Amino acid sequence: MVDWQSPEEIAKDGTAFDKFMHVLLGLYIWEFVTSLPFDWQFISGKRKFKWPLIFYFAGRYFLLFALIGIAIALNVTQPVNCQALYTYNQIFGNATIGLASINFSLRTMAVWSQRWWVVVLLVAIILGHWSLLLHGILLKAAWVPGQGCVITQTSNRVLAITFSYTMGFDATVLVLTAWKLGIKSLHSRDRSRIVRLIFDDGLIYFIVALVSNIIATTFMVVNLNPVMSIIANVPSAVASTIVACRAVRRLTNYTTEGAEVFGPVFSSTQASTLAFSSRNWFSRGAVSMTEKKPDGVHVQMDTFQAAPGEVSPSELTSYIRYDAAGRMVKSTEVNVYDIEVGSPDSEHKHSDLP
């Protein structure tokens, strides 16, 4: 039977931990570099920056800083302040876990059109989550000749509670999102593609975060030795951050290209998932409708809805006005390029119509 507490076994586990962290660093650098064009569009001003993206950029770059710090701690050959270095790593590492959950919480708030009770509930959970994450920073590290920086003491109980809390937090966010989007009609054909995108990304994130957090919590509870008790913490943070950032990019790219109008199951929110805004607006796009014929053939057609201030297809062939007596007058000879709905001088432009 393996003696996990023996110096030889701890040294072997430390070597495995060292190589594993380098693999994770390489994996995340690849993920980071391949998605840099998205970041550059906002940095260069090609896309308008919105405040919810603060948490996206913070989580993305904090994880990079944490992994670089871990690599330094594992490769340093001269005596350094190991306590300060590992505290730095814990601050940025734990912050990425909290920011990943915040990214999905913001999307849930938007799905619910920022209902006050949803916002208050999630903000309260976020504050509790961050209190545990910051408390988990308290660890001890020291320089050991011949080994380098070594973690000498960790609070496994606090870390286990933190990861369990994270799982409950993510489950709450998923349930709220599924509840609003409509669980009963989850597989119906009339669901908007963007609704499916939001729910599917949330489900994938929850599964990845749940599995990684369960593994990390198991290692901490078993507490084989100081190295093995934290070996799954970094993979959990990396997996959660990658999935959360990809979900943010997918939704942002989708809405930028032009999202479809929400179907009947989500019409009350009027696209509130796409932006934090108090005004009601529609995005131009297609709504797919499926009709089943008696012979079993499915006919699918696309209908379009014009945005406010634009001319719908039905207005291209006719223009309706009322005369002084209140009778409806229909004209088919109107130049559609002169129609400017809601413009101050629209009445003057059509003053020559009968």
Phi, psi and chi 1 to 4 in degrees:
 res  aa     phi    psi   chi1   chi2   chi3   chi4
   1 MET       -  142.1 -174.9  174.9  179.6      -
   2 VAL   -75.2  132.4  178.1      -      -      -
   3 ASP   -93.0   94.6 -176.2    6.2      -      -
   4 TRP   -66.6  -20.5  -66.0   99.3      -      -
   5 GLN   -92.9   -2.6  -63.3  -65.5  -27.6      -
   6 SER   -72.4  147.7   65.2      -      -      -
   7 PRO   -58.3  -36.1  -24.6   34.3      -      -
   8 GLU   -64.9  -43.9  -65.2   78.5   10.3      -
   9 GLU   -67.7  -39.5 -177.2   59.8   31.8      -
  10 ILE   -63.8  -37.1  -66.2  177.4      -      -
  11 ALA   -65.9  -42.0      -      -      -      -
  12 LYS   -63.1  -43.7  -71.7  171.1   56.0  178.8
  13 ASP   -64.5  -35.2  -63.7  -21.7      -      -
  14 GLY   -64.9  -38.2      -      -      -      -
  15 THR   -65.3  -42.7  -58.0      -      -      -
  16 ALA   -64.1  -40.8      -      -      -      -
  17 PHE   -61.4  -42.6  179.2   83.8      -      -
  18 ASP   -57.4  -51.0 -172.3  -16.3      -      -
  19 LYS   -67.4  -37.8  -64.7  179.2  178.9  179.0
  20 PHE   -63.6  -40.8 -170.6   28.4      -      -
  21 MET   -65.5  -35.5  -67.0  -56.7  104.9      -
  22 HIS   -67.9  -35.6  -77.0   83.0      -      -
  23 VAL   -64.5  -43.5  170.5      -      -      -
  24 LEU   -64.9  -38.0  -67.9  176.5      -      -
  25 LEU   -62.9  -44.7  175.5   60.3      -      -
  26 GLY   -63.4  -40.7      -      -      -      -
  27 LEU   -62.1  -45.4  172.1   65.6      -      -
  28 TYR   -72.1  -34.0 -171.3   70.9      -      -
  29 ILE   -62.2  -41.3  -71.2  177.9      -      -
  30 TRP   -61.2  -46.8  171.7   80.6      -      -
  31 GLU   -61.8  -39.9  168.0   71.0   16.6      -
  32 PHE   -66.8  -46.1 -173.3   87.9      -      -
  33 VAL   -68.9  -41.3  171.4      -      -      -
  34 THR   -67.0  -20.5   55.4      -      -      -
  35 SER  -106.7    8.7   55.5      -      -      -
  36 LEU   -61.3  -35.8  -93.3  179.2      -      -
  37 PRO   -54.3  -34.4  -28.0   35.8      -      -
  38 PHE   -64.2  -45.4  177.5   86.0      -      -
  39 ASP   -63.3  -40.1  -64.6    5.2      -      -
  40 TRP   -66.4  -29.5  179.4 -111.6      -      -
  41 GLN   -62.1  -33.3  -70.2  178.5  -14.0      -
  42 PHE   -85.3  -36.9  -67.8   96.3      -      -
  43 ILE   -65.6  -39.3  -64.2  173.2      -      -
  44 SER   -81.6   -8.0   61.6      -      -      -
  45 GLY    87.6    6.8      -      -      -      -
  46 LYS   -68.1  -28.5  -66.0 -178.9  179.1  179.3
  47 ARG  -120.3  149.4  -73.2 -169.6 -177.5 -175.8
  48 LYS   -76.8  128.2 -175.4  178.8  179.1 -178.9
  49 PHE   -80.6  133.3 -176.5   85.0      -      -
  50 LYS  -119.0  147.8  -63.7 -179.5 -179.9  179.3
  51 TRP   -58.9  -32.2   69.6  -95.9      -      -
  52 PRO   -60.1  -21.9  -25.8   36.6      -      -
  53 LEU   -71.2  -11.4  -71.2  173.1      -      -
  54 ILE   -57.6  -43.1  -66.5  174.8      -      -
  55 PHE   -71.6  -31.4  -58.0   99.2      -      -
  56 TYR   -63.9  -51.5  162.3   79.2      -      -
  57 PHE   -66.8  -38.5  -79.0  101.7      -      -
  58 ALA   -62.7  -49.1      -      -      -      -
  59 GLY   -62.8  -38.9      -      -      -      -
  60 ARG   -66.2  -45.1  179.6  173.4  162.4   81.4
  61 TYR   -84.2  -30.2  -74.6   85.6      -      -
  62 PHE   -62.3  -39.8  -79.7   10.3      -      -
  63 LEU   -65.6  -38.9 -179.3   57.2      -      -
  64 LEU   -62.0  -43.2 -179.4   63.3      -      -
  65 PHE   -62.4  -41.3  -61.8  156.4      -      -
  66 ALA   -65.2  -43.8      -      -      -      -
  67 LEU   -66.5  -36.8  -69.3  175.0      -      -
  68 ILE   -64.8  -41.5  -67.8  175.3      -      -
  69 GLY   -62.8  -40.1      -      -      -      -
  70 ILE   -64.5  -41.7  -67.1  173.6      -      -
  71 ALA   -61.7  -39.3      -      -      -      -
  72 ILE   -64.3  -44.7  -66.6  173.8      -      -
  73 ALA   -62.8  -31.8      -      -      -      -
  74 LEU   -83.8  -19.2  -64.8  175.2      -      -
  75 ASN  -113.5   -3.2  -68.1  -79.9      -      -
  76 VAL   -67.5  138.2   66.3      -      -      -
  77 THR  -113.6  -10.1   57.4      -      -      -
  78 GLN  -110.6  149.0  -60.8  -65.1  -32.0      -
  79 PRO   -57.3  129.7  -24.9   34.5      -      -
  80 VAL  -134.0  174.5  -64.4      -      -      -
  81 ASN   -79.6   89.1 -171.4  -19.1      -      -
  82 CYS   -65.6  -33.4  -64.2      -      -      -
  83 GLN   -62.8  -45.1 -179.1   63.7   43.2      -
  84 ALA   -66.3  -39.3      -      -      -      -
  85 LEU   -66.0  -43.8 -178.3   57.5      -      -
  86 TYR   -75.4  -28.5  -90.0   91.4      -      -
  87 THR   -64.8  -41.9  -60.0      -      -      -
  88 TYR   -58.6  -45.4  161.8   88.4      -      -
  89 ASN   -63.5  -39.9  -66.5  -21.4      -      -
  90 GLN   -69.0  -38.2  -76.9  -68.3  104.5      -
  91 ILE   -62.4  -51.1  -69.9  175.0      -      -
  92 PHE   -72.5  -35.3  -76.7   97.9      -      -
  93 GLY   -66.6  -46.8      -      -      -      -
  94 ASN   -67.7  -33.0  -73.5    4.8      -      -
  95 ALA   -63.5  -35.8      -      -      -      -
  96 THR   -64.5  -34.1   59.3      -      -      -
  97 ILE   -65.4  -44.5  -62.0  174.6      -      -
  98 GLY   -67.9  -37.5      -      -      -      -
  99 LEU   -69.5  -34.0  -69.9  167.8      -      -
 100 ALA   -61.8  -41.8      -      -      -      -
 101 SER   -69.6  -34.9  -63.6      -      -      -
 102 ILE   -64.4  -39.1  -72.6  177.9      -      -
 103 ASN   -57.3  -40.0  -80.6  -40.3      -      -
 104 PHE   -81.4  -25.6  -85.1   91.7      -      -
 105 SER   -66.7  -40.3  -61.9      -      -      -
 106 LEU   -62.5  -40.0  -68.5  176.6      -      -
 107 ARG   -65.8  -37.0  148.8 -174.5  -38.3 -142.7
 108 THR   -67.4  -40.0  -57.8      -      -      -
 109 MET   -59.8  -41.1  -66.3  178.2 -170.5      -
 110 ALA   -68.0  -38.3      -      -      -      -
 111 VAL   -59.3  -37.8  165.6      -      -      -
 112 TRP   -87.6   14.8  -79.9   88.5      -      -
 113 SER    54.3   34.7  -59.5      -      -      -
 114 GLN    56.7   42.4  -57.3 -178.2   66.1      -
 115 ARG   -57.1  138.0  -64.5  -79.3 -176.5   87.7
 116 TRP   -61.3  -39.5   69.5  -91.5      -      -
 117 TRP   -71.1  -31.0   65.2  -89.7      -      -
 118 VAL   -69.8  -43.4  174.9      -      -      -
 119 VAL   -63.1  -46.3  174.3      -      -      -
 120 VAL   -62.5  -43.8  170.6      -      -      -
 121 LEU   -61.3  -48.6  173.4   63.6      -      -
 122 LEU   -70.2  -36.5  -67.5  180.0      -      -
 123 VAL   -64.3  -40.7  168.5      -      -      -
 124 ALA   -62.9  -42.6      -      -      -      -
 125 ILE   -65.7  -39.2  -63.6  176.3      -      -
 126 ILE   -62.6  -43.6  -71.4  172.4      -      -
 127 LEU   -62.2  -42.6  -67.1  176.7      -      -
 128 GLY   -64.1  -38.3      -      -      -      -
 129 HIS   -62.5  -46.0 -167.8 -152.7      -      -
 130 TRP   -70.3  -30.2  -83.1   82.9      -      -
 131 SER   -63.4  -39.1   65.5      -      -      -
 132 LEU   -70.8  -40.2  -70.1  173.3      -      -
 133 LEU   -62.9  -42.4  -69.9  171.1      -      -
 134 LEU   -71.0  -32.6  -64.9  176.8      -      -
 135 HIS   -68.6  -28.2 -169.2   72.7      -      -
 136 GLY   -73.0   -5.2      -      -      -      -
 137 ILE   -70.4  -21.4  -64.7  172.8      -      -
 138 LEU   -71.5   95.0  -56.5  176.9      -      -
 139 LEU  -136.7  168.3   54.1   74.9      -      -
 140 LYS  -118.6  135.1  -59.6  -65.4 -177.2 -179.0
 141 ALA  -140.0  149.2      -      -      -      -
 142 ALA  -148.4  160.2      -      -      -      -
 143 TRP   -86.3  126.0  175.3  -93.4      -      -
 144 VAL  -116.6  118.8  176.9      -      -      -
 145 PRO   -56.2  132.7  -25.4   35.0      -      -
 146 GLY    88.2  -14.4      -      -      -      -
 147 GLN  -121.7  -29.4  -62.9 -175.4   25.2      -
 148 GLY    94.8 -150.0      -      -      -      -
 149 CYS   -74.3  129.1  -73.6      -      -      -
 150 VAL  -132.1  135.3  176.2      -      -      -
 151 ILE   -77.9  122.4  -61.6  175.2      -      -
 152 THR  -102.3  -21.8   58.5      -      -      -
 153 GLN  -155.0  134.2 -178.5 -178.3   -7.6      -
 154 THR  -136.4  156.4   58.3      -      -      -
 155 SER   -98.6   86.0  179.9      -      -      -
 156 ASN   -63.7  -31.8  -70.1  -28.1      -      -
 157 ARG   -64.5  -45.6 -178.9  179.9  178.8 -178.1
 158 VAL   -65.8  -41.1  173.6      -      -      -
 159 LEU   -64.0  -40.9  -69.5  175.5      -      -
 160 ALA   -64.3  -41.5      -      -      -      -
 161 ILE   -63.6  -38.7  -66.4  174.4      -      -
 162 THR   -62.7  -45.9  -59.4      -      -      -
 163 PHE   -68.9  -35.4  -81.6   91.8      -      -
 164 SER   -66.0  -40.7  -60.2      -      -      -
 165 TYR   -62.7  -39.7 -171.0   98.6      -      -
 166 THR   -61.3  -42.2  -57.1      -      -      -
 167 MET   -62.9  -41.8  -71.5 -174.2  -77.0      -
 168 GLY   -65.9  -37.3      -      -      -      -
 169 PHE   -62.2  -50.1 -176.3    8.9      -      -
 170 ASP   -63.1  -36.8  -64.7  -23.4      -      -
 171 ALA   -65.2  -39.8      -      -      -      -
 172 THR   -62.6  -43.4  -58.5      -      -      -
 173 VAL   -62.7  -42.8  170.7      -      -      -
 174 LEU   -64.7  -42.7  179.0   65.2      -      -
 175 VAL   -64.3  -42.9  169.5      -      -      -
 176 LEU   -63.1  -41.2  -74.3  173.3      -      -
 177 THR   -66.3  -45.6  -56.6      -      -      -
 178 ALA   -64.4  -37.8      -      -      -      -
 179 TRP   -62.1  -45.5 -179.1   11.4      -      -
 180 LYS   -71.5  -41.5 -177.7   60.5  177.6  177.9
 181 LEU   -73.1  -19.2  -62.0 -177.0      -      -
 182 GLY   100.7   95.6      -      -      -      -
 183 ILE   -68.1  -38.1  -61.1  177.8      -      -
 184 LYS   -63.0  -34.3  -66.5 -178.2  178.6  179.6
 185 SER  -102.3   24.8   56.5      -      -      -
 186 LEU   -59.1  -37.0  179.8   60.9      -      -
 187 HIS  -104.6   12.0  -58.6  -69.0      -      -
 188 SER   -74.3  154.3   61.3      -      -      -
 189 ARG   -75.5  -21.1  -67.8  179.9  175.5  -89.5
 190 ASP   -87.5    6.3   61.9  -13.4      -      -
 191 ARG   -71.9  138.9  -70.1 -172.0   63.3   85.5
 192 SER   -65.3  146.6  169.4      -      -      -
 193 ARG   -63.3  -34.6  -77.0 -171.3  -60.9  148.6
 194 ILE   -71.5  -30.4 -166.0  168.4      -      -
 195 VAL   -65.8  -44.1  172.2      -      -      -
 196 ARG   -63.8  -37.7  -65.8 -162.6  -58.5  -92.2
 197 LEU   -61.9  -45.9  174.0   67.7      -      -
 198 ILE   -63.6  -45.1  -67.0  171.5      -      -
 199 PHE   -70.4  -43.2 -177.9   81.8      -      -
 200 ASP   -63.0  -42.8  -68.3  -14.0      -      -
 201 ASP   -63.2  -40.6  -76.9   -9.2      -      -
 202 GLY   -64.6  -38.5      -      -      -      -
 203 LEU   -67.9  -42.8 -178.1   61.5      -      -
 204 ILE   -63.0  -44.2  -67.4  172.1      -      -
 205 TYR   -60.1  -44.2  167.4   78.8      -      -
 206 PHE   -63.1  -42.6  174.0   72.3      -      -
 207 ILE   -64.3  -46.7  -66.7  174.4      -      -
 208 VAL   -62.7  -47.1  171.9      -      -      -
 209 ALA   -64.8  -39.1      -      -      -      -
 210 LEU   -64.0  -48.8  178.5   66.7      -      -
 211 VAL   -62.5  -47.0  172.8      -      -      -
 212 SER   -65.9  -37.4   59.1      -      -      -
 213 ASN   -70.6  -35.8  -71.9  -23.5      -      -
 214 ILE   -64.0  -42.9  -72.1  177.0      -      -
 215 ILE   -63.1  -45.7  -65.1  174.2      -      -
 216 ALA   -63.6  -42.0      -      -      -      -
 217 THR   -65.7  -38.3  -56.4      -      -      -
 218 THR   -61.4  -45.5  -58.2      -      -      -
 219 PHE   -63.2  -36.9  -85.0   98.2      -      -
 220 MET   -71.4  -37.7  -75.7 -176.9  -71.3      -
 221 VAL   -70.1  -41.8  171.6      -      -      -
 222 VAL   -65.4  -40.1  174.8      -      -      -
 223 ASN    53.4   60.2 -167.4   19.3      -      -
 224 LEU   -64.3  -45.7  -61.6  174.4      -      -
 225 ASN  -163.9  171.1   56.5   48.3      -      -
 226 PRO   -57.5  -28.2  -27.1   35.8      -      -
 227 VAL   -80.9  -49.5  176.9      -      -      -
 228 MET   -67.7  -24.7  -66.0  -60.1  -64.4      -
 229 SER   -70.2  -20.2   63.1      -      -      -
 230 ILE  -119.7    5.4   62.6  169.4      -      -
 231 ILE   -65.9  -25.4 -164.1  169.8      -      -
 232 ALA   -97.5    0.2      -      -      -      -
 233 ASN   -68.4  -46.7  -66.8    6.0      -      -
 234 VAL   -65.8  -45.4  177.9      -      -      -
 235 PRO   -57.2  -35.9  -24.7   33.7      -      -
 236 SER   -63.9  -44.2  176.6      -      -      -
 237 ALA   -65.9  -40.6      -      -      -      -
 238 VAL   -64.9  -47.2  171.4      -      -      -
 239 ALA   -63.0  -45.5      -      -      -      -
 240 SER   -64.0  -41.3  -60.7      -      -      -
 241 THR   -68.0  -43.1  -59.3      -      -      -
 242 ILE   -60.8  -47.1  -71.0  177.0      -      -
 243 VAL   -66.0  -42.3  176.1      -      -      -
 244 ALA   -64.0  -43.9      -      -      -      -
 245 CYS   -67.3  -38.2  -70.4      -      -      -
 246 ARG   -64.8  -38.1  -73.8 -163.4  172.8 -165.7
 247 ALA   -64.6  -40.7      -      -      -      -
 248 VAL   -63.2  -43.4  171.5      -      -      -
 249 ARG   -66.0  -40.1  -70.7 -165.6  -62.9  -90.7
 250 ARG   -63.1  -45.1  -84.9  163.1   53.0   85.1
 251 LEU   -68.6  -40.5 -178.1   60.1      -      -
 252 THR   -65.4  -44.7  -57.1      -      -      -
 253 ASN   -65.2  -36.7  -70.4  -27.9      -      -
 254 TYR   -66.3  -47.7 -176.1   90.6      -      -
 255 THR   -70.9  -29.2   56.0      -      -      -
 256 THR   -69.4  -38.3  -59.0      -      -      -
 257 GLU   -72.3  -19.1  -66.1  171.1    0.1      -
 258 GLY   118.5   98.6      -      -      -      -
 259 ALA   -85.9  160.2      -      -      -      -
 260 GLU   -82.1  157.7   51.7 -170.2  -15.8      -
 261 VAL   -69.9  141.3  179.0      -      -      -
 262 PHE   -67.2  145.7  -75.8   90.3      -      -
 263 GLY   -75.4 -176.6      -      -      -      -
 264 PRO   -63.3  -27.5   20.9  -32.5      -      -
 265 VAL   -73.0  -10.6  -61.9      -      -      -
 266 PHE  -135.3   17.1 -161.4   53.4      -      -
 267 SER   -69.6  -22.1   58.6      -      -      -
 268 SER   -70.0  -25.2   60.7      -      -      -
 269 THR   -88.6  -16.8   60.3      -      -      -
 270 GLN    50.4   58.7  -64.4 -175.4  -18.2      -
 271 ALA    63.3   32.8      -      -      -      -
 272 SER   -71.0  -12.3   62.5      -      -      -
 273 THR   -74.1  -16.1   57.2      -      -      -
 274 LEU   -87.9  -20.4  -52.6 -175.7      -      -
 275 ALA  -162.8  153.2      -      -      -      -
 276 PHE   -87.5   99.8  -79.2   78.7      -      -
 277 SER  -149.1  144.5  175.9      -      -      -
 278 SER   -87.6  -13.2   58.4      -      -      -
 279 ARG   -89.5  157.3   67.5 -178.8 -176.0  -86.0
 280 ASN   -93.4  131.9  -65.7  -28.8      -      -
 281 TRP  -148.9  160.1   57.7  -81.5      -      -
 282 PHE  -122.1  145.8  -70.4   89.0      -      -
 283 SER  -104.0  133.4  176.5      -      -      -
 284 ARG   -65.8  139.1 -171.9 -168.6  -43.0 -175.9
 285 GLY   171.6 -167.5      -      -      -      -
 286 ALA  -107.1  144.5      -      -      -      -
 287 VAL  -116.8  116.4  178.5      -      -      -
 288 SER   -83.2  133.4  -63.1      -      -      -
 289 MET  -127.1  135.6  -64.1 -174.1  -63.9      -
 290 THR  -114.8  132.0  -57.0      -      -      -
 291 GLU  -120.8  130.2 -179.3 -179.4   -2.3      -
 292 LYS  -100.9  118.3 -173.7  174.8 -178.5 -179.2
 293 LYS   -79.4  159.9  -62.9  -65.6 -176.5  179.3
 294 PRO   -58.6  -31.3  -24.7   33.7      -      -
 295 ASP   -83.1    6.9   55.9   -1.8      -      -
 296 GLY    93.3   -0.5      -      -      -      -
 297 VAL   -85.8  131.3  177.9      -      -      -
 298 HIS   -94.7  126.6  -70.7   78.5      -      -
 299 VAL  -110.2  123.4  179.4      -      -      -
 300 GLN  -115.0  131.8 -177.2  169.9  -17.2      -
 301 MET  -134.8  157.0   59.5 -177.8  178.0      -
 302 ASP  -112.0  132.3  -65.3  -32.8      -      -
 303 THR  -115.4  152.8   61.7      -      -      -
 304 PHE  -124.2  146.6  -65.4   84.1      -      -
 305 GLN  -124.7  128.6  178.7  172.9  -10.3      -
 306 ALA   -75.9  147.4      -      -      -      -
 307 ALA   -75.7  158.7      -      -      -      -
 308 PRO   -57.7  134.5  -24.5   33.2      -      -
 309 GLY    93.9   -3.0      -      -      -      -
 310 GLU  -118.3  164.6  -63.4 -177.7   -1.9      -
 311 VAL   -92.6  127.7 -177.6      -      -      -
 312 SER   -77.8  160.6   65.4      -      -      -
 313 PRO   -58.5  -31.7  -25.6   34.5      -      -
 314 SER   -69.1  -20.4   60.6      -      -      -
 315 GLU   -86.3   -7.0  -66.5  174.5  -35.4      -
 316 LEU   -72.9  -21.6  -62.6  179.8      -      -
 317 THR  -106.4  -13.6   57.0      -      -      -
 318 SER  -151.7  157.0   64.1      -      -      -
 319 TYR  -138.3  126.2 -177.2   75.1      -      -
 320 ILE  -105.6  131.1  -60.1  175.5      -      -
 321 ARG  -134.9  169.3  -65.0 -172.1   60.4 -160.1
 322 TYR  -121.1  138.0  -66.4   89.0      -      -
 323 ASP   -85.0 -174.3   59.8   11.3      -      -
 324 ALA   -64.5  -26.2      -      -      -      -
 325 ALA   -84.9   -2.0      -      -      -      -
 326 GLY    89.1    4.4      -      -      -      -
 327 ARG   -80.8  143.5  -66.5 -171.8  -60.6  -90.8
 328 MET   -77.2  131.0 -173.2  170.5   59.1      -
 329 VAL  -117.5  130.4  179.1      -      -      -
 330 LYS  -114.1  127.5 -177.2  174.4 -178.3 -179.3
 331 SER  -122.9  134.6  173.9      -      -      -
 332 THR  -108.4    7.9   57.8      -      -      -
 333 GLU  -112.1   24.8  -61.5  178.3   -4.2      -
 334 VAL   -83.6  136.0  177.8      -      -      -
 335 ASN   -77.0  113.2 -174.5   -5.7      -      -
 336 VAL   -65.4  -22.5  -63.9      -      -      -
 337 TYR   -72.8  -12.4  -65.3  102.0      -      -
 338 ASP   -92.8   -7.3  -70.3  -22.2      -      -
 339 ILE   -80.1  120.8  -62.3  177.3      -      -
 340 GLU  -131.6   92.4  -64.6 -177.0    6.8      -
 341 VAL   -64.7  128.0  179.2      -      -      -
 342 GLY    83.3   -0.1      -      -      -      -
 343 SER   -79.4  150.4   61.6      -      -      -
 344 PRO   -61.9  -30.4  -21.7   32.2      -      -
 345 ASP  -105.3   21.4   56.0  -11.5      -      -
 346 SER   -66.7  -32.8   58.7      -      -      -
 347 GLU   -67.8  -35.9  -65.8 -178.1   -2.1      -
 348 HIS   -69.3  -32.2  -58.6  -74.3      -      -
 349 LYS   -70.3  -26.5  -69.2 -169.2  176.0 -175.0
 350 HIS  -110.2   17.6  -59.3  -65.8      -      -
 351 SER   -69.7  -17.3   58.9      -      -      -
 352 ASP   -88.6   -0.1   57.1  -20.5      -      -
 353 LEU   -76.0  146.5  -64.8  176.0      -      -
 354 PRO   -67.6      -   25.1  -33.2      -      -
